[in-house]
Amino acid sequence: MVLCEKGTGMPKTIYEQTYTNYLAQLEGLDLASVGEKLGCDVERNEVLIPLFGKPHRVSEKGILDPSGKQPAFDQCVILCKYLLLCPDVPPKNYEWVSYRGLKDSGPLTKYFSNDVERAIAEYFKGTVNRLAEASKALGGYPPAVDASYDLSAQFEALPRVPVVMLFNDAEEDFPTKCAVLFENRAEHYLDAECLAMLGRLLFTYLKEAAGLHQI
């Protein structure tokens, strides 16, 4: 589907239109105040948001990844929603839950199970050391949860939005399994769709880290 950009007659895809609409919503935000609430630095009216440790610059003028280019559409949506949904008062009480335990996750639980958890399990089956090195390259560290797994790692997906990955490789009659957990306060910072995309992005970044470091 394409639209015409106002005043130019040039075609504009639905993704470009959505991106433009998100940027327009950012115009009404006090980015300095929002950035402070989220624990992000602000420079020249740009919020510097580390997405899995990768610094992104976000303002009403646009979104730039570490290379200075516009990131993929899903990343743009995550970053804009993260700013727009920022709570006035940070949640104080929270606990680790599965994706299914998050608000409004119901319609996307199958997607999350198949395209995030099962995808990680199948891609790294039989290569737990490879996954360990990829996790380390992505900034993973021992998680703040008590769990006995072949591999467990916590990632700072976004400030205030950590993610834990739990991985057991196949053994005898047990298949490879992966679980990805969020703190339930995450639902105050992103909606269920964005949290599902964040999980998929974890898988994407782990694959990239595994390839780049030739594990």
BADRENKOL-845418 format. One record per residue: x, z, y of N, C-alpha, C, CB in turn. Coordinates in steps of 0.001 Angstrom, whole numbers, padded with zeros to 6 digits, always signed. Glycine has a CB too. Example, Ala and Ser with C-alpha at 12.3 -4.5 7.8 and 13.67 -1.06 7.14 Angstrom:
+013190+007800-005690+012300+007800-004500+013200+007800-003300+011308+009046-004473+012850+007080-002250+013670+007140-001060+012900+007870+000030+014084+005725-000598
***
This chain:
+000840+000000-001187+000000+000000+000000+000877+000000+001239-000951+001213+000004+000518-000847+002231+001274-000876+003472+000325-000714+004641+002079-002183+003601+000843-000147+005728+000114+000007+006967+000896-000722+008045-000100+001510+007328+000295-000903+009203+001014-001509+010312+001408-000435+011304+000164-002595+010995+002679-000428+011678+003137+000553+012643+002523+000233+013991+004679+000579+012727+001957+001230+014619+001220+001062+015862+002077+000386+016922+000724+002407+016368+001522-000678+017512+002175-001348+018623+003215-002378+018226+002805-000348+019483+003494-002521+016933+004536-003466+016517+004021-004528+015568+005671-002727+015864+002980-004215+014819+002491-005155+013830+003371-005226+012595+002372-006510+014439+004446-004438+012593+005366-004423+011451+004774-003595+010315+006749-003858+011865+004967-004050+009088+004422-003294+007958+005092-001939+007809+004576-004085+006672+004299-000966+007426+004804+000392+007227+004201+000920+005936+004457+001328+008444+005023+001345+004996+004512+001816+003721+003818+003154+003896+005640+001927+002694+003028+003530+002888+002335+004811+002925+003341+005949+002953+001394+004956+001720+004510+005749+002332+005542+006787+002355+006115+006955+003760+006667+006449+001363+006355+005860+004429+006864+005927+005801+005836+006559+006728+007241+004526+006307+004569+006229+006514+003515+006809+007342+003425+008314+007113+002162+006141+007043+003519+008733+005857+003473+010163+005544+004666+010881+006163+003449+010385+004019+005837+010273+006069+007052+010844+006656+006875+011022+008168+008279+009942+006356+006352+009991+008822+006121+010056+010267+005131+011152+010618+005616+008713+010788+004093+011308+009807+003088+012347+010061+003691+013746+009937+001910+012197+009088+004555+013934+008963+005215+015231+008821+006097+015532+010029+006050+015269+007536+006838+014540+010487+007690+014747+011654+006852+015095+012881+008539+013497+011928+005670+014477+013001+004786+014785+014129+004322+016242+014071+003566+013837+014134+004086+016742+012857+003684+018146+012715+004813+019092+013111+003247+018432+011275+006055+018680+012888+007189+019518+013260+007338+019667+014762+008454+018953+012684+006792+018712+015526+006885+018770+016982+006214+020023+017534+006256+017527+017599+005210+020540+016826+004493+021711+017309+005117+023028+016899+003099+021670+016828+006269+022987+016211+006902+024216+015733+008011+024682+016667+007461+024008+014334+008163+025986+016751+009334+026572+017384+010403+026645+016300+009024+028000+018014+011211+025596+016197+012147+025490+015087+013172+026618+015078+012855+024163+015141+013553+027090+016247+014516+028189+016297+013929+029442+015668+014939+028472+017745+012653+029720+015972+011995+030895+015418+011784+030755+013918+010662+031132+016113+011331+029576+013492+011096+029334+012073+012411+029411+011296+010425+027960+011863+013448+028815+011850+014738+028848+011188+015246+030270+011002+015742+028042+011970+015034+031106+012005+015457+032505+011906+014690+033232+010810+015260+033221+013246+013384+032995+010718+012574+033643+009684+013011+033231+008281+011101+033308+009884+013470+031993+008156+013859+031478+006852+015316+031776+006516+013619+029995+006798+016060+032278+007486+017474+032543+007246+018318+031294+007316+017655+033194+005913+017877+030303+008107+018609+029049+008266+019231+028975+009660+017677+027841+008026+020363+028329+009759+020992+028110+011057+020241+027019+011824+022482+027728+010885+020291+027116+013154+019674+026106+014020+020716+025640+015018+018408+026669+014753+020904+024322+015098+021849+023733+016045+021182+022584+016774+023130+023249+015326+021189+022655+018106+020624+021582+018933+019217+021199+018469+021538+020348+018900+018397+022193+018264+017004+022006+017849+016874+021318+016488+016264+021200+018894+017910+021426+015679+017864+020969+014295+018020+022186+013384+018979+019900+014011+017182+022274+012369+017307+023352+011395+018200+022860+010264+015905+023805+010855+019228+023634+009949+020140+023290+008858+019652+023999+007597+021627+023692+009200+019109+023225+006675+018512+023789+005464+019339+023397+004246+017048+023314+005297+019926+024381+003553+020642+024065+002314+019665+023883+001156+021660+025173+001980+019605+022683+000622+018737+022360-000512+019619+022305-001751+017963+020997-000293+019516+023328-002608+020448+023494-003715+021895+023419-003205+020196+022419-004801+022130+024059-002066+023470+024131-001508+023898+022921-000710+024427+024344-002585+023084+021875-000683+023425+020652+000037+022786+020713+001432+022946+019379-000751+023585+020766+002506+023024+020952+003851+022256+019727+004353+024135+021282+004825+021029+019967+004780+020189+018925+005363+019811+019330+006789+018912+018684+004494+019778+018361+007687+019388+018599+009073+017951+018108+009277+020369+017885+010061+017107+018990+009801+015690+018657+009945+015240+018928+011372+014829+019460+008944+014591+017957+011985+013983+018117+013308+012827+017135+013402+015028+017880+014465+012110+017169+014523+010998+016232+014690+011482+014792+014803+010182+016598+015919+012789+014598+014992+013347+013254+015098+013664+012645+013739+014594+013282+015942+013787+013494+012728+014079+012961+011405+014797+013961+010526+014900+011713+011521+015098+013523+009305+015762+014365+008301+016987+013624+007809+014802+014718+007109+018118+014318+007788+019373+013720+007357+019997+014544+006237+020347+013597+008539+020509+013855+005212+021199+014541+004129+022673+014719+004502+021056+013754+002796+023511+015296+003627+024914+015526+003988+025682+014263+004365+025611+016193+002853+025234+013098+003875+025918+011840+004197+025417+011214+005488+025749+010856+003066+024426+011868+006130+023878+011339+007374+022764+010330+007174+024963+010714+008168+022270+010204+005941+021190+009274+005644+019887+010027+005393+021548+008406+004432+018761+009316+005517+017473+009919+005195+017397+010125+003688+016290+009033+005699+017091+011350+003243+017023+011601+001793+015785+010985+001165+017041+013099+001514+015684+011116-000131+014536+010582-000862+013250+011231-000373+014702+010802-002376+012136+010539-000602+010846+010973-000068+010477+012370-000527+009762+010006-000475+010692+012689-001818+010300+014009-002300+011082+015113-001592+010509+014105-003811+012351+014864-001304+013146+015851-000595+012649+016039+000844+014617+015439-000597+012247+014950+001474+011699+015029+002832+010433+015878+002852+011401+013620+003381+009562+015666+001876+008314+016422+001806+008612+017901+001594+007412+015886+000675+009518+018221+000672+009866+019611+000404+010369+020295+001670+010926+019696-000701+011281+019645+002382+011891+020251+003566+010883+020438+004695+013054+019398+004051+010015+019454+004893+008995+019580+005947+008001+020684+005606+008249+018241+006146+007515+020701+004378+006568+021736+003965+007184+023125+004071+006095+021482+002536+008449+023223+003748+009167+024493+003811+009130+025062+005226+010621+024313+003347+009298+024209+006216+009229+024648+007606+007789+024921+008042+009860+023603+008518+006877+024047+007656+005484+024156+008111+004761+025347+007494+004730+022883+007782+005132+025735+006276+004444+026823+005585+005135+028176+005760+004335+026502+004118+006192+028220+006536+006961+029461+006707+006049+030619+007098+008060+029274+007771+006016+031689+006297+005143+032832+006621+005677+033623+007805+004997+033756+005407+004765+034188+008581+005173+035004+009729+005888+036266+009275+003957+035372+010587+005416+036833+008163+006015+038056+007622+006502+037764+006202+004989+039251+007634+007791+037927+005920+008310+037644+004583+007675+038561+003539+009835+037799+004561+007297+038026+002376+006763+038867+001289+007797+039910+000871+006357+037996+000066+007345+041121+000632+008267+042212+000292+008297+042516-001201+007885+043463+001051+007182+042339-001879+007114+042648-003307+006943+041353-004093+005949+043635-003612+007855+041106-005028+007766+039866-005788+008473+040049-007122+008378+038681-004996+008155+039156-008042+008733+039214-009387+008894+037803-009923+007851+040063-010341+009714+037654-010966+009941+036350-011571+008755+035955-012437+011231+036356-012401+008335+034701-012291+007207+034188-013077+007506+032752-013487+005869+034266-012267+006803+032294-014495+006884+030885-014862+006129+030059-013828+006311+030643-016288+006303+028744-013874+005573+027882-012945+004077+028091-013095+005930+026406-013176+003619+028300-014313+002190+028507-014575+001643+029725-013827+001949+028671-016076+002494+030684-013535+002056+031897-012857+001947+031781-011357+002973+032988-013176+002227+030590-010800+002169+030392-009360+000792+029879-008924+003261+029417-008919+000445+030156-007708-000854+029776-007152-001063+028259-007216-000973+030263-005699-002242+027856-007677-002679+026452-007700-001788+025552-008568-002710+025907-006286-001068+026132-009520-000165+025329-010342-000882+024626-011497+000940+026203-010889-002100+025038-011793-002818+024545-012967-002739+023059-013225-004211+024905-012850-003103+022191-012248-003103+020754-012500-001725+020160-012773-003707+020057-011342-000662+020911-012436+000684+020364-012567+001516+021044-013654+001396+020475-011255+000913+021955-014407+001695+022680-015415+002207+021735-016513+000843+023801-016041+001430+020750-016891+001877+019810-017919+003044+018983-017395+000718+018886-018363+002930+018530-016152+004029+017776-015547+005296+018620-015525+003661+017325-014118+005182+019877-015102+006354+020740-014991+006973+020979-016371+005976+022085-014330+006127+021198-017360+006627+021425-018713+007367+020204-019242+005477+021785-019649+006805+019004-019029+007385+017784-019577+008552+017251-018758+006331+016729-019683+008376+017183-017422+009334+016489-016569+010409+017391-015982+008612+015814-015464+010276+018692-016188+011311+019620-015726+011929+020340-016924+010723+020647-014715+011173+021232-017544+011734+022070-018607+012115+021262-019850+010739+023154-018988+011208+020448-020343+011518+019658-021529+012575+018606-021225+010256+018993-022069+012543+018071-020008+013529+017060-019613+014939+017640-019621+013198+016501-018220+015110+018845-019082+016423+019498-019096+016851+019772-020536+016392+020819-018278+015924+020291-021330+016237+020620-022722+016712+019397-023493+015019+021224-023410+016011+018285-023358+016351+017087-024117+017645+016445-023616+015210+016083-024042+017838+016456-022296+019026+015806-021737+020299+016542-022130+018922+015726-020215+020249+017878-022172+021445+018671-022445+021471+019245-023870+021543+019800-021442+020614+018720-024741+020583+019177-026133+021950+019011-026784+019518+018406-026932+022438+020088-027381+023709+020038-028079+024930+020036-027172+023742+018841-028931+024723+020208-025867+025848+020170-024914+025732+021335-023935+025881+018812-024140+025604+022552-024472+025412+023711-023609+026605+023923-022685+025177+024958-024449+027821+023594-023132+028991+023727-022270+028936+022753-021105+030266+023507-023070+028416+021567-021393+028239+020565-020340+027232+021044-019304+027784+019226-020939+026155+021657-019761+025156+022199-018845+025733+023361-018051+023907+022648-019612+026568+024178-018684+027181+025307-017992+028062+024829-016848+027999+026153-018969+028853+023790-017090+029725+023266-016046+028912+022601-014932+030724+022266-016641+027840+021897-015311+026977+021275-014303+026311+022341-013444+025910+020385-014972+025874+023430-014077+025242+024526-013339+026218+025156-012357+024713+025591-014307+027438+025350-012807+028471+025916-011935+028745+024996-010758+029765+026166-012720+028810+023699-011013+029057+022728-009946+027928+022723-008921+029230+021329-010535+026727+023065-009368+025566+023095-008480+025404+024453-007799+024302+022755-009260+026359+025334-007995+026305+026640-007355+025592+027700-008153+025659+026517-006051+025358+027460-009433+024678+028443-010269+025518+029677-010506+024303+027830-011586+024849+030808-010687+025531+032075-010935+024651+032933-011839+025852+032817-009596+025203+034020-012417+024406+034854-013326+023121+035327-012656+025225+036063-013799+021991+035201-013330+020697+035489-012697+020385+036971-012573+019606+034830-013470+019440+037243-011697+018983+038619-011478+017841+038964-012420+018541+038817-010021+017862+038394-013611+016863+038726-014625+017598+039092-015906+015866+037538-014864+017017+039986-016672+017617+040432-017927+017108+039542-019048+017292+041930-018213+017947+038599-019466+017500+037650-020488+018650+037312-021422+016939+036365-019840+018344+037157-022715+019344+036810-023712+019146+035348-024108+019250+037748-024955+019939+034466-023511+019851+033036-023773+021251+032477-023956+019111+032302-022625+021340+031285-024528+022634+030625-024647+023236+030380-023263+022495+029297-025416+022365+030091-022304+022819+029883-020935+021713+030296-019974+023229+028405-020701+022064+031055-018974+021113+031401-017914+021831+031275-016583+020529+032846-018106+021160+030720-015603+021779+030512-014293+020736+030599-013197+022495+029154-014237+021139+031160-012077+020270+031245-010907+020820+030324-009830+020159+032711-010385+019910+029632-009144+020285+028691-008091+019529+029039-006811+019991+027225-008522+020181+028834-005679+019497+028978-004398+018901+027619-004046+020476+029489-003268+017691+027378-004526+017048+026098-004246+016883+025910-002745+015683+026008-004951+016399+026967-002094+016252+027043-000643+016422+028513-000264+014851+026468-000157+016782+028807+000969+016789+030213+001378+015415+030840+001143+017194+030347+002866+015382+031991+000481+014166+032723+000131+013455+032143-001100+013216+032724+001311+014000+031048-001658+013354+030411-002817+014394+030172-003914+012671+029063-002405+014796+031224-004619+015720+031042-005741+014994+030539-006987+016439+032356-006052+015761+029968-007898+015232+029439-009154+016148+029897-010285+015120+027871-009115+015568+030274-011411+016348+030654-012585+016073+029677-013721+016019+032103-013020+017127+029223-014363+017016+028350-015532+017505+029110-016760+017831+027031-015332+016692+029110-017812+017030+029755-019083+017069+028682-020161+016001+030885-019448+018170+028617-020912+018368+027519-021863+018844+028037-023213+019373+026507-021309+018144+027630-024257+018568+027905-025631+018746+026582-026359+017536+028814-026373+019927+026368-026935+020168+025132-027676+019499+025214-029045+021688+024866-027827+019341+024065-029682+018693+024012-030996+019507+024797-032017+018517+022548-031460+018788+025457-032925+019446+026246-033964+018527+026340-035176+019817+027666-033440+018990+025829-036309+018224+025831-037553+016824+025254-037305+018127+027269-038134+015789+026071-037444+014423+025573-037297+013893+025688-035870+013510+026319-038231+014741+026076-034924+014294+026267-033552+014791+025118-032670+014788+027622-033005+013888+024469-031940+014295+023354-031080+014957+023848-029792+013083+022480-030740+015616+022939-029100+016174+023260-027790+015030+023586-026838+017039+022083-027241+015197+024649-026084+014145+025052-025148+014758+025415-023801+013334+026244-025712+014015+025117-022750+014433+025470-021393+013230+026036-020652+015027+024234-020638+013458+027081-019876+012426+027644-019014+012982+027733-017600+011958+029045-019525+012161+027379-016637+012549+027462-015228+011588+028426-014539+012531+026043-014535+012143+029449-013929+011347+030513-013314+011514+030527-011791+011743+031877-013898+010454+030979-011130+010470+031197-009687+010100+032653-009404+009490+030220-008960+010509+033173-008270+009912+034409-007790+008528+034049-007268+010797+035100-006678+007530+034916-007515+006186+034541-007080+006027+034477-005568+005194+035507-007636+007017+034972-004806+006957+034796-003357+007157+033334-002965+008009+035670-002674+007650+032511-003900+007882+031101-003599+006602+030404-003151+008461+030391-004815+005453+030870-003665+004185+030236-003302+003823+030451-001843+003076+030760-004178+004522+031354-001152+004316+031552+000283+005157+030588+001116+004647+032989+000667+006129+029954+000478+007035+029064+001200+006799+027591+000896+008454+029416+000876+006247+027303-000289+005957+025930-000680+004684+025906-001508+007138+025312-001468+003957+024795-001451+002766+024685-002294+003178+024296-003710+001767+023647-001711+002215+024291-004616+002500+024054-006034+003125+022681-006269+001223+024185-006854+002686+021681-005539+003236+020334-005715+004711+020302-005328+002443+019311-004876+005056+020924-004205+006450+020939-003768+007322+021754-004710+006553+021496-002356+006789+022836-005265+007561+023636-006214+007811+022850-007499+006830+024955-006528+006839+022041-007902+007055+021172-009062+008143+020144-008761+005742+020462-009462+008125+019570-007563+009152+018612-007166+010513+019289-007076+008793+017962-005824+010532+020549-006656+011777+021300-006573+012380+021489-007966+011538+022664-005901+011517+021751-008953+011984+021864-010326+012560+020548-010829+010852+022315-011231+011889+019458-010535+012387+018144-010947+013711+017835-010270+011362+017050-010625+013848+018270-009005+015092+018048-008271+016247+018816-008911+014930+018465-006801+015949+019997-009452+016972+020748-010182+017501+019909-011339+016404+022093-010703+016617+019303-012099+017026+018450-013209+017872+017276-012709+015795+017934-013970+017433+016637-011630+018161+015502-011067+019570+015899-010653+017409+014929-009870+019681+017021-009961+020987+017476-009482+021894+017894-010648+020811+018648-008502+021334+018490-011685+022134+018858-012852+022689+017606-013536+021291+019684-013849+021872+016572-013657+022351+015316-014241+023464+014717-013387+021193+014309-014387+023272+014737-012065+024288+014194-011170+025588+014985-011286+023788+014205-009720+025475+016320-011320+026672+017164-011428+027389+016909-012741+026301+018652-011310+026637+016735-013817+027253+016462-015110+028013+015144-015087+026194+016439-016209+027454+014139-014431+028105+012842-014362+029299+012817-013430+027126+011815-013934+029145+013424-012257+030214+013409-011265+031459+014143-011739+029727+014018-009976+031217+015219-012482+032355+016014-012937+032815+015610-014345+031992+017495-012915+032194+014533-014871+032597+013983-016163+032785+015082-017218+033889+013184-016008+031731+015846-017406+031798+016989-018317+031733+016515-019761+030659+017986-018028
***
